[in-house]
Each structure stands twice: as C-alpha cells, then as structure tokens.
Amino acid sequence: MSQKKVQNVVVLGAGAWGTALAIHLSRSGQSVSLWAHSDVHTQSLTQERKNQKYLPQVHFPDSLRVVSDLASSLESADAILVVVPSHVFRQVLSQVSSMVDVSEKHIAWATKGFEPESKKLLHEIAKQELCKDCHYTVLSGPTFAAEVAKGLPTAMVSASTDEQEAAYWASLFHHDAFRMYTQGDIAGVEVGGAYKNIMAIATGVSDGLHLGANARAAIISRGMAEMMRFAGLYGATPETLMGLAGLGDLVLTCTDNLSRNRQFGLKLASPKQTSESAQQEIGQVVEGVKAVRVVKAIADEKGLDLPIAEQVYQLVEGNITAKEAAEHLLARELKAES
C-alpha cells in the first residue's frame, strides 16, 4: 500500500516508548496526536512540549499535537497505534472499539508482553476486543525509547497476517535512520518481545553478582534456546526468533543498562532488595515481572522445561535469593546442548 498521502496517526500512551514513537512519526511527516491517560500528564506534555518524566532531553516537533479528547482524535484518525502497558491493553482496546468503527482504521501496537490474567498474547486480545476478522499489526524489535527519540539508527519489524497492513505501518515509520521490515509471524514476534524481558532480568542478576561476561553470554544463548522452545507452543518459526524481534531484542535488553528489566535484575542481586522495592526504585513498569509469571504458569501446564525462567520466577516471588538462583542453575545435571 503506497503511503504518499500524509496519515493522521493517534498514539495511545505517553510513556517513554509511546512518546518516542510519536516523535519519530512526526519527524517522518505524518500528522500525529499523542494521548495520555492522565490529565496531569497531558497538561505537563502540553506545557513543557516534552515528556519531562520519561524523555526530558527531547523536545517535541512543532507538528506533534498532545490531545485530551480521545473520541474526536480517534474519529479523525487513519491509524491508531497502541503503546500502553500490557496489563491495561484490553481496557484501552475496549475503549477504542466503543468510540469508533475499528474495521475502518489501521490498528497496531508496540506493547510487549502477555495479558497477566488470561495469559493470552496481545493479538489474541485484539481479536476479542476489536474485530475478529480484521487484520492488525504488531511493531517490535531491539529499541530503546531514548535512542529513537534522538533519531539514532533503529531497526524494527512490522508483523501482520495481512501483507498490506504490515507494509502500511512499515511505510509510516521507514524514515531517515529508522528501518522497518515486514513479516507475518505475529505470535513469534510477540513471544520474542515478551520473553526477552525475563532473560534481561536474569542477565542483570548475573552481572549484579559479578559472575562475569562468560555467564552473561551463557544466559543469553541458553535464554535464546528457551525462547524458541516456548515460542514453539504458538507455532512460531525459528527464523522469527533469530531476527530483530527475537535475538536482536534479546541481546539489546540483556546487555545495556537502559533496559528497565536489566536494571531490575541488577537491583535484585542485592540481598537488601525485594521485587517490590526494586520496581519502586525504577519507577516504571517492569514487564518481565508480569511475563515470567505467565510463562511459568504456561510452562507448568505444558510440562515445558525452562530453567532460567524458572529461577527468575522464584527470585521475583521472593522464594530464593539471587545467589541461590545462580547456584540452582549451576547445579543442573549434564545434558546435550540440543
């Protein structure tokens, strides 16, 4: 689908990630509106012309609008991009579907994770809350909001069961140093985006315990094996998991301190920290905490062996210490790599 015409895009969610994507879309020439759930946050965004809380160093392009009237913004939108935490994803989609005919809109999300209560992937929620026969798009890949907002080189994937929808969103974002690739494996992309957060917690713990670069590399590579094993439950292809939304996102989140999940793991390495206190210090949603609980429940139900995720779960729940988690992994019996 050609995108010569400027598109009216509404970005729902003004955290760091939603703000960064709205900034990029504005720079790429689209007509962009940014909506925040909180009236206080909306007022701050409007007055400051930047996201003082999450991205204080990046000012908004003049063309980027901050909106409070969600209904009218959705009505005039060509495209709706949802960028909210996974635990409120269903609520926001339900709100959208009550306001507009979603079958007439291009809808995508850049949210990563599972719905905690139902343990469903987000595309399954979209089918329930929006239009069962419509085609939606998930945007994912190895990205930090601050770097996207600054215009640094970035690559992502636009995944949809409809090639035209995937291409539509790719064309909106593909601009300057931002490259967007298309593909059709939605489940694989979503699993990669959720599972890598669990492994980032694990590598954070390992580095916090000063176990070394060898241990970090082992966690990333064995974490990749776990991710592929788990994604197989959804029919995901190995090629997807070896791509940007799998391996790319895994390496980024596990190795750089801009990752909230890695920061969380680093904090958990201290015996003085609990899961709750670490999350409070970070001050933003740590998606890996929610994801590991869902993965643990599904793995137990399916009889799936996911040793790293298991230890992260036990640590997050306060059942073991970081040192004990490392000892449990090191004490595992010899086995073939694959």
Secondary structure, 3 states (H helix, E strand, C coil): CCCCCCCEEEEECCCHHHHHHHHHHHHCCCEEEEECCCHHHHHHHHHHCEECCCEEEEECCCCCEEECCHHHHHHCCCEEEECCCHHHHHHHHHHHHHHCCHHHCEEEECCCCECCCCCCEHHHHHHHHCCCCCCCEEEECCCCHHHHHCCCCEEEEEECCCHHHHHHHHHHHCECCEEEEEECCHHHHHHHHHHHHHHHHHHHHHHHCCCCHHHHHHHHHHHHHHHHHHHHHHCCCHHHHCCHHHHHHHHHHHHCCCCHHHHHHHHHCCCCCCHHHHHHHHCCCCHHHHHHHHHHHHHHHHCCCCHHHHHHHHHHCCCCCHHHHHHHHHCCCCCCCC
